Amino acid sequence: MNPRRKQRLIAVSTVVVVIGAAIGLMLYALGQNIDLFYTPSEIVQGKDGVKPRVGQRLRVGGLVVPGSVKRDENSLAVTFDLVDTGPIVQVSYQGILPDLFREGQGIVATGHLSAANQILAEEVLAKHDEEYMPPELAEAMKGIKHVKPQDANYN
């Protein structure tokens, strides 16, 4: 092999290895900071056959079970239950809840799984009313028939 070609091959190989290592390190760093989204059923039963592990950072979304909100009188600690279509997950949160938070309302909580069905939330976000529609869109949809699906748990 020509010495010049050998030198080019070594240079190209080095660049490919360095770029591969940089991409590998970026993917590893991103994997540590990703918050996977789960529903209460997926936390208890697993998502695609894989259950989240205790201590894993995640986001969970569902409806606040009516009658489940318990507030500590001496602090800002709140516990409540979340449900979608199946099992219930308990969420504990320390802080001020959003103004739109209420029983029967959809919320998304970010935190860590502390037990098989318990979340220690660091952030709680209340979803906006899904029936709100901008006036322009409401006007455009006047002639379209839409039937809201009935939820067996919350009629």
Contact map, one row per residue, 1 for C-alpha under 8 A:
11101100000000000000000000000000000000000000000000000000000000000000000000000000000000000000000000000000000000000000000000000000000000000000000000000000000
11111100000000000000000000000000000000000000000000000000000000000000000000000000000000000000000000000000000000000000000000000000000000000000000000000000000
11111110000000000000000000000000000000000000000000000000000000000000000000000000000000000000000000000000000000000000000000000000000000000000000000000000000
01111111000000000000000000000000000000000000000000000000000000000000000000000000000000000000000000000000000000000000000000000000000000000000000000000000000
11111111100000000000000000000000000000000000000000000000000000000000000000000000000000000000000000000000000000000000000000000000000000000000000000000000000
11111111110000000000000000000000000000000000000000000000000000000000000000000000000000000000000000000000000000000000000000000000000000000000000000000000000
00111111111000000000000000000000000000000000000000000000000000000000000000000000000000000000000000000000000000000000000000000000000000000000000000000000000
00011111111100000000000000000000000000000000000000000000000000000000000000000000000000000000000000000000000000000000000000000000000000000000000000000000000
00001111111110000000000000000000000000000000000000000000000000000000000000000000000000000000000000000000000000000000000000000000000000000000000000000000000
00000111111111000000000000000000000000000000000000000000000000000000000000000000000000000000000000000000000000000000000000000000000000000000000000000000000
00000011111111100000000000000000000000000000000000000000000000000000000000000000000000000000000000000000000000000000000000000000000000000000000000000000000
00000001111111110000000000000000000000000000000000000000000000000000000000000000000000000000000000000000000000000000000000000000000000000000000000000000000
00000000111111111000000000000000000000000000000000000000000000000000000000000000000000000000000000000000000000000000000000000000000000000000000000000000000
00000000011111111100000000000000000000000000000000000000000000000000000000000000000000000000000000000000000000000000000000000000000000000000000000000000000
00000000001111111110000000000000000000000000000000000000000000000000000000000000000000000000000000000000000000000000000000000000000000000000000000000000000
00000000000111111111000000000000000000000000000000000000000000000000000000000000000000000000000000000000000000000000000000000000000000000000000000000000000
00000000000011111111100000000000000000000000000000000000000000000000000000000000000000000000000000000000000000000000000000000000000000000000000000000000000
00000000000001111111110000000000000000000000000000000000000000000000000000000000000000000000000000000000000000000000000000000000000000000000000000000000000
00000000000000111111111000000000000000000000000000000000000000000000000000000000000000000000000000000000000000000000000000000000000000000000000000000000000
00000000000000011111111100000000000000000000000000000000000000000000000000000000000000000000000000000000000000000000000000000000000000000000000000000000000
00000000000000001111111110000000000000000000000000000000000000000000000000000000000000000000000000000000000000000000000000000000000000000000000000000000000
00000000000000000111111111000000000000000000000000000000000000000000000000000000000000000000000000000000000000000000000000000000000000000000000000000000000
00000000000000000011111111100000000000000000000000000000000000000000000000000000000000000000000000000000000000000000000000000000000000000000000000000000000
00000000000000000001111111110000000000000000000000000000000000000000000000000000000000000000000000000000000000000000000000000000000000000000000000000000000
00000000000000000000111111111000000000000000000000000000000000000000000000000000000000000000000000000000000000000000000000000000000000000000000000000000000
00000000000000000000011111111100000000000000000000000000000000000000000000000000000000000000000000000000000000000000000000000000000000000000000000000000000
00000000000000000000001111111110000000000000000000000000000000000000000000000000000000000000000000000000000000000000000000000000000000000000000000000000000
00000000000000000000000111111111000000000000000000000000000000000000000000000000000000000000000000000000000000000000000000000000000000000000000000000000000
00000000000000000000000011111111100000000000000000000000000000000000000000000000000000000000000000000000000000000000000000000000000000000000000000000000000
00000000000000000000000001111111110000000000000000000000000000000000000000000000000000000000000000000000000000000000000000000000000000000000000000000000000
00000000000000000000000000111111110000000000000000000000000000000000000000000000000000000000000000000000000000000000000000000000000000000000000000000000000
00000000000000000000000000011111110000000000000000000000000000000000000000000000000000000000000000000000000000000000000000000000000000000000000000000000000
00000000000000000000000000001111111000000000000000000000000000000000000000000000000000000000000000000000000000000000000000000000000000000000000000000000000
00000000000000000000000000000111111100000000000000000000100000000000000000000000000000000000000000000000000000000000000000000000000000000000000000000000000
00000000000000000000000000000000111110000000000000000000111000000000000000000000000000000000000000000000000001000000000000000000000000000000000000000000000
00000000000000000000000000000000011111000000000000000000111000000000000000000000000000000000000000000000000000000000000000000000000000000000000000000000000
00000000000000000000000000000000001111100000000000000000011110000000000000000000000000000000000000000000000000000000000000000000000000000000000000000000000
00000000000000000000000000000000000111111110001000000000011110000000000000000000000000000000000000000000000000000000000000000000000000000000000000000000000
00000000000000000000000000000000000011111110000000000000000111000000000000000000001100000000000000000000000000000000000000000000000000000000000000000000000
00000000000000000000000000000000000001111111000000000000000111000000000000000000011101111000000000000000000000000000000000000000000000000000000000000000000
00000000000000000000000000000000000001111111110000000000000000000000000000000000001111110000000000000000000000000000000000000000000000000000000000000000000
00000000000000000000000000000000000001111111111000100000000000000000000000000000000000000000000000000000000000000000000000000000000000000000000000000000000
00000000000000000000000000000000000001111111111000110000000000000000000000000000000000001000000000000000000000000001100000000000000000000000000000000000000
00000000000000000000000000000000000000011111110000100000000000000000000000000000000000101000000000000000000000000001100000000000000000000000000000000000000
00000000000000000000000000000000000000001111111010100000000000000000000000000000000000000000000000000000000000000000000000000000000000000000000000000000000
00000000000000000000000000000000000000001111111111110000000000000000000000000000000000000000000000000000000000000000000000000000000000000000000000000000000
00000000000000000000000000000000000001000110111111100000000000000000000000000000000000000000000000000000000000000000000000000000000000000000000000000000000
00000000000000000000000000000000000000000000011111000000000000000000000000000000000000000000000000000000000000000000000000000000000000000000000000000000000
00000000000000000000000000000000000000000000111111100000000000000000000000000000000000000000000000000000000000000000000000000000000000000000000000000000000
00000000000000000000000000000000000000000000011111110000000000000000000000000000000000000000000000000000000000000000000000000000000000000000000000000000000
00000000000000000000000000000000000000000111111011111000000000000000000000000000000000000000000000000000000000000000000000000000000000000000000000000000000
00000000000000000000000000000000000000000010010001111101000000000000000000000000000000000000000000000000000000001000000000000000000000000000000000000000000
00000000000000000000000000000000000000000000000000111111000000000000000000000000000000000000000000000000000000001001000000000000000000000000000000000000000
00000000000000000000000000000000000000000000000000011111000000000000000000000000000000000000000000000000000000011111000000000000000000000000000000000000000
00000000000000000000000000000000000000000000000000001111100000000000000000000000000000000000000000000000000000011100000000000000000000000000000000000000000
00000000000000000000000000000000000000000000000000011111110000000000000000000000000000000000000000000000000000011000000000000000000000000000000000000000000
00000000000000000000000000000000011100000000000000000011111000000000000000000000000000000000000000000000000001111000000000000000000000000000000000000000000
00000000000000000000000000000000001111000000000000000001111100000000000000000000000000000000000000000000000001111000000000000000000000000000000000000000000
00000000000000000000000000000000001111000000000000000000111110000000000000000000000000000000000000000000000111100000000000000000000000000000000000000000000
00000000000000000000000000000000000011110000000000000000011111000000000000000000000000000000000000000000000111000000000000000000000000000000000000000000000
00000000000000000000000000000000000011110000000000000000001111100000000000000000010000000000000000000000011110000000000000000000000000000000000000000000000
00000000000000000000000000000000000000110000000000000000000111110000000000000000011100000000000000000000011100000000000000000000000000000000000000000000000
00000000000000000000000000000000000000000000000000000000000011111000000000000000011100000000000000000011111000000000000000000000000000000000000000000000000
00000000000000000000000000000000000000000000000000000000000001111101100000000001111000000000000000000111111000000000000000000000000000000000000000000000000
00000000000000000000000000000000000000000000000000000000000000111111100000000001111000000000000000000011000000000000000000000000000000000000000000000000000
00000000000000000000000000000000000000000000000000000000000000011111100000000000000000000000000000000011000000000000000000000000000000000000000000000000000
00000000000000000000000000000000000000000000000000000000000000001111100000000000000000000000000000000010000000000000000000000000000000000000000000000000000
00000000000000000000000000000000000000000000000000000000000000011111110000000011100000000000000000000010000000000000000000000000000000000000000000000000000
00000000000000000000000000000000000000000000000000000000000000011111111000000111100000000000000000000010000000000000000000000000000000000000000000000000000
00000000000000000000000000000000000000000000000000000000000000000001111100000111000000000000000000000000000000000000000000000000000000000000000000000000000
00000000000000000000000000000000000000000000000000000000000000000000111110011110000000000000000000000000000000000000000000000000000000000000000000000000000
00000000000000000000000000000000000000000000000000000000000000000000011111111100000000000000000000000000000000000000000000000000000000000000000000000000000
00000000000000000000000000000000000000000000000000000000000000000000001111110000000000000000000000000000000000000000000000000000000000000000000000000000000
00000000000000000000000000000000000000000000000000000000000000000000000111110000000000000000000000000000000000000000000000000000000000000000000000000000000
00000000000000000000000000000000000000000000000000000000000000000000000111111000000000000000000000000000000000000000000000000000000000000000000000000000000
00000000000000000000000000000000000000000000000000000000000000000000001111111100000000000000011100000000000000000000000000000000000000000000000000000000000
00000000000000000000000000000000000000000000000000000000000000000000001100111110000000000001111000000000000000000000000000000000000000000000000000000000000
00000000000000000000000000000000000000000000000000000000000000000000111100011111000000000001111000000000000000000000000000000000000000000000000000000000000
00000000000000000000000000000000000000000000000000000000000000000001111000001111100000000111100000000000000000000000000000000000000000000000000000000000000
00000000000000000000000000000000000000000000000000000000000000011001110000000111110000000111000000000000000000000000000000000000000000000000000000000000000
00000000000000000000000000000000000000000000000000000000000000011001100000000011111000011110000000000000000000000000000000000000000000000000000000000000000
00000000000000000000000000000000000000010000000000000000000011111000000000000001111100011110000000000000000000000000000000000000000000000000000000000000000
00000000000000000000000000000000000000111000000000000000000001111000000000000000111111111000000000000000000000000000000000000000000000000000000000000000000
00000000000000000000000000000000000000111000000000000000000001100000000000000000011111110000000000000000000000000000000000000000000000000000000000000000000
00000000000000000000000000000000000000001000000000000000000000000000000000000000001111100000000000000000000000000000000000000000000000000000000000000000100
00000000000000000000000000000000000000011000000000000000000000000000000000000000001111110000000000000000000000000000000000000000000000000000000000000000000
00000000000000000000000000000000000000011001000000000000000000000000000000000000001111111000000000000000000000000000000000000000000000000000000000000000000
00000000000000000000000000000000000000011000000000000000000000000000000000000000111101111100000000000000000000000000100000000000000000000000000000000000000
00000000000000000000000000000000000000010011000000000000000000000000000000000000111000111110000000000000000000000000111000000000000000000000000000000000000
00000000000000000000000000000000000000000000000000000000000000000000000000000011110000011111000000000000000000000000111000000000000000000000000000000000000
00000000000000000000000000000000000000000000000000000000000000000000000000000011110000001111100000000000000000000000011110000000000000000000000000000000000
00000000000000000000000000000000000000000000000000000000000000000000000000001111000000000111110000000000000000000000011110000000000000000000000000000000000
00000000000000000000000000000000000000000000000000000000000000000000000000001110000000000011111000000000000000000000000111110000000000000000000000000000000
00000000000000000000000000000000000000000000000000000000000000000000000000011100000000000001111100000000000000000000000011000000000000000000000000000000000
00000000000000000000000000000000000000000000000000000000000000000000000000011100000000000000111110000000000000000000000000000000000000000000000000000000000
00000000000000000000000000000000000000000000000000000000000000000000000000010000000000000000011111000000000000000000000000000000000000000000000000000000000
00000000000000000000000000000000000000000000000000000000000000000000000000000000000000000000001111101000000000000000000000011000000000000000000000000000000
00000000000000000000000000000000000000000000000000000000000000000000000000000000000000000000000111111000000000000000000000011100000000000000000000000000000
00000000000000000000000000000000000000000000000000000000000000000000000000000000000000000000000011111000000000000000000000000100000000000000000000000000000
00000000000000000000000000000000000000000000000000000000000000000000000000000000000000000000000001111100100000000000000000000111000000000000000000000000000
00000000000000000000000000000000000000000000000000000000000000000000000000000000000000000000000011111110101000000000000000001100000000000000000000000000000
00000000000000000000000000000000000000000000000000000000000000010000000000000000000000000000000000011111100000000000000000000000000000000000000000000000000
00000000000000000000000000000000000000000000000000000000000000111111100000000000000000000000000000001111100000000000000000000000000000000000000000000000000
00000000000000000000000000000000000000000000000000000000000000111100000000000000000000000000000000000111110000000000000000000000000000000000000000000000010
00000000000000000000000000000000000000000000000000000000000000110000000000000000000000000000000000011111111000000000000000000110000000000000000000000000000
00000000000000000000000000000000000000000000000000000000000011110000000000000000000000000000000000000001111100000000000000000110000000000000000000000000000
00000000000000000000000000000000000000000000000000000000000011110000000000000000000000000000000000001000111110000000000000011110000000000000000000000000000
00000000000000000000000000000000000000000000000000000000001111000000000000000000000000000000000000000000011111000000000000011110000000000000000000000000000
00000000000000000000000000000000000000000000000000000000001110000000000000000000000000000000000000000000001111100000000011111000000000000000000000000000000
00000000000000000000000000000000001000000000000000000000111100000000000000000000000000000000000000000000000111110000000011110000000000000000000000000000000
00000000000000000000000000000000000000000000000000000000111000000000000000000000000000000000000000000000000011111000001111100000000000000000000000000000000
00000000000000000000000000000000000000000000000000000111110000000000000000000000000000000000000000000000000001111100001110000000000000000000000000000000000
00000000000000000000000000000000000000000000000000011111110000000000000000000000000000000000000000000000000000111111111100000000000000000000000000000000000
00000000000000000000000000000000000000000000000000000110000000000000000000000000000000000000000000000000000000011111111100000000000000000000000000000000000
00000000000000000000000000000000000000000000000000000100000000000000000000000000000000000000000000000000000000001111111000000000000000000000000000000000000
00000000000000000000000000000000000000000011000000001100000000000000000000000000000000000000000000000000000000001111110000000000000000000000000000000000000
00000000000000000000000000000000000000000011000000000000000000000000000000000000000000011100000000000000000000001111111000000000000000000000000000000000000
00000000000000000000000000000000000000000000000000000000000000000000000000000000000000001111000000000000000000001111111100000000000000000000000000000000000
00000000000000000000000000000000000000000000000000000000000000000000000000000000000000001111000000000000000000111110111110000000000000000000000000000000000
00000000000000000000000000000000000000000000000000000000000000000000000000000000000000000011100000000000000000111100011111000000000000000000000000000000000
00000000000000000000000000000000000000000000000000000000000000000000000000000000000000000011110000000000000011110000001111110000000000000000000000000000000
00000000000000000000000000000000000000000000000000000000000000000000000000000000000000000000110000000000000011100000000111110000000000000000000000000000000
00000000000000000000000000000000000000000000000000000000000000000000000000000000000000000000100000000000000011100000000011111000000000000000000000000000000
00000000000000000000000000000000000000000000000000000000000000000000000000000000000000000000100011000000001111000000000011111100000000000000000000000000000
00000000000000000000000000000000000000000000000000000000000000000000000000000000000000000000000011001000001110000000000000111110000000000000000000000000000
00000000000000000000000000000000000000000000000000000000000000000000000000000000000000000000000001111000111100000000000000011111000000000000000000000000000
00000000000000000000000000000000000000000000000000000000000000000000000000000000000000000000000000010000111100000000000000001111110000000000000000000000000
00000000000000000000000000000000000000000000000000000000000000000000000000000000000000000000000000010000000000000000000000000111110100000000000000000000000
00000000000000000000000000000000000000000000000000000000000000000000000000000000000000000000000000000000000000000000000000000011111100000000000000000000000
00000000000000000000000000000000000000000000000000000000000000000000000000000000000000000000000000000000000000000000000000000011111100000000000000000000000
00000000000000000000000000000000000000000000000000000000000000000000000000000000000000000000000000000000000000000000000000000000111110000000000000000000000
00000000000000000000000000000000000000000000000000000000000000000000000000000000000000000000000000000000000000000000000000000001111111000000000000000000000
00000000000000000000000000000000000000000000000000000000000000000000000000000000000000000000000000000000000000000000000000000000001111101100000000000000000
00000000000000000000000000000000000000000000000000000000000000000000000000000000000000000000000000000000000000000000000000000000000111111100000000000000000
00000000000000000000000000000000000000000000000000000000000000000000000000000000000000000000000000000000000000000000000000000000000011111110000000000000000
00000000000000000000000000000000000000000000000000000000000000000000000000000000000000000000000000000000000000000000000000000000000001111111000000000000000
00000000000000000000000000000000000000000000000000000000000000000000000000000000000000000000000000000000000000000000000000000000000011111111100000000000000
00000000000000000000000000000000000000000000000000000000000000000000000000000000000000000000000000000000000000000000000000000000000011111111110000000000000
00000000000000000000000000000000000000000000000000000000000000000000000000000000000000000000000000000000000000000000000000000000000000111111110000000000000
00000000000000000000000000000000000000000000000000000000000000000000000000000000000000000000000000000000000000000000000000000000000000011111111000000000000
00000000000000000000000000000000000000000000000000000000000000000000000000000000000000000000000000000000000000000000000000000000000000001111111100000000000
00000000000000000000000000000000000000000000000000000000000000000000000000000000000000000000000000000000000000000000000000000000000000000111111110000000000
00000000000000000000000000000000000000000000000000000000000000000000000000000000000000000000000000000000000000000000000000000000000000000001111110000000000
00000000000000000000000000000000000000000000000000000000000000000000000000000000000000000000000000000000000000000000000000000000000000000000111111000000000
00000000000000000000000000000000000000000000000000000000000000000000000000000000000000000000000000000000000000000000000000000000000000000000011111100000000
00000000000000000000000000000000000000000000000000000000000000000000000000000000000000000000000000000000000000000000000000000000000000000000000111110000000
00000000000000000000000000000000000000000000000000000000000000000000000000000000000000000000000000000000000000000000000000000000000000000000000011111000000
00000000000000000000000000000000000000000000000000000000000000000000000000000000000000000000000000000000000000000000000000000000000000000000000001111100000
00000000000000000000000000000000000000000000000000000000000000000000000000000000000000000000000000000000000000000000000000000000000000000000000000111110000
00000000000000000000000000000000000000000000000000000000000000000000000000000000000000000000000000000000000000000000000000000000000000000000000000011111001
00000000000000000000000000000000000000000000000000000000000000000000000000000000000000000000000000000000000000000000000000000000000000000000000000001111111
00000000000000000000000000000000000000000000000000000000000000000000000000000000000000000000000000000000000000000000000000000000000000000000000000000111111
00000000000000000000000000000000000000000000000000000000000000000000000000000000000010000000000000000000000000000000000000000000000000000000000000000011111
00000000000000000000000000000000000000000000000000000000000000000000000000000000000000000000000000000001000000000000000000000000000000000000000000000011111
00000000000000000000000000000000000000000000000000000000000000000000000000000000000000000000000000000000000000000000000000000000000000000000000000000111111
